[in-house]
Amino acid sequence: MRPADTVAPVTDPYLPGESSDPAARDPTAAVTDHVRRSWDRETLPRGDEKRQVVQQMFDAIAGRYDLVNRVMTFGLDIRWRRHTVAELHLEPASVVLDLASGTGDLCVNLMRAGYRPISIDLSLGMLKADRSGAPRVQADILRLPIGPAAVDGVTCGFALRNLVELEAFFAELARVVRPGGRIALLDVGIPSNPVIRWGNGIYFGKVVPRIGALLSDGAAYRYLPKSVSYLPPPAAMLAMLNDAGFVHVSHHFLSGGLTQLLVGTRA
Ligand SMILES: C[S@@+](CC[C@H](N)C(=O)[O-])C[C@H]1O[C@@H](n2cnc3c(N)ncnc32)[C@H](O)[C@@H]1O
């Protein structure tokens, strides 16, 4: 049986009823003070509170997410996503889950590469802004509504640091990816070169929040750079992937360490 036949339940689109969160109903609507407060903060949230903050924040910034991405990365994000998909090395028509898919940019790349992506995200606002044409599912990627060994591969872009528990996420990947299937996980990095690291720190700490404030929501783009500190060092993430059941795991820095990519094969 092809893996696609074992993926259930997925319809296009599978979006549950309207959210009571005004920002989720209309992601481009003005963000209320109540919603804004949840991520406009100095300390980073943990546990269930973090999940809620992340969902509300992405619901609120969904409308301008792509624009801010292009501007703040000078279009480099397009190259990083292409590189991520190229690391899969799967057969044409393979079923690939794009987890924390956001507005579906990686799904577009997956389709261009001849794969069959499924877009999964927690934020209804982001899913509504997804124009990739891939089937869309609203779900927490730590508890996927997907059967065991049901898919050929997984991509995930810029979401590892938003997750409550990385080990639980890697275990969930190992559960849904078939033996021999591939994963490619992209996120921001911390450059090892001190000069680039210093410049990157200034850019993400000072310039990006201003770009965010101008085009979208300043508090969200103050939160995003801070959230990098949630990520463990590369060696620790590789060890976690190994423990979860992946082999041939490797870590690559892209663009001098501005981003990092973790790849592996399900044992
Ligand atoms: C920075 S965006 C990245 C979107 C897209 N992957 C990209 O490359 O542009 C992070 C996404 O992760 C989603 N997310 C965060 N935690 C999640 C979770 N536990 N389950 C599902 N989606 C989650 C957010 O809703 C948001 O859309």
The ligand as an ORCA input file, in Angstrom:
! r2SCAN-3c Opt
* xyz 0 1
  C       8.118     30.709     12.088
  S       6.689     29.880     11.496
  C       7.335     28.887     10.211
  C       6.357     28.611      9.114
  C       6.900     27.861      7.908
  N       7.327     26.522      8.265
  C       8.008     28.598      7.231
  O       9.021     27.973      6.905
  O       7.866     29.784      6.990
  C       6.426     28.720     12.789
  C       5.109     27.968     12.640
  O       5.076     26.923     13.612
  C       3.742     26.751     14.015
  N       3.742     25.988     15.268
  C       4.396     26.290     16.404
  N       4.193     25.342     17.321
  C       3.395     24.409     16.754
  C       2.824     23.182     17.204
  N       3.036     22.711     18.441
  N       2.060     22.476     16.342
  C       1.833     22.927     15.089
  N       2.335     24.097     14.607
  C       3.108     24.823     15.445
  C       3.229     28.179     14.136
  O       1.830     28.243     14.142
  C       3.858     28.808     12.890
  O       3.009     28.732     11.778
*
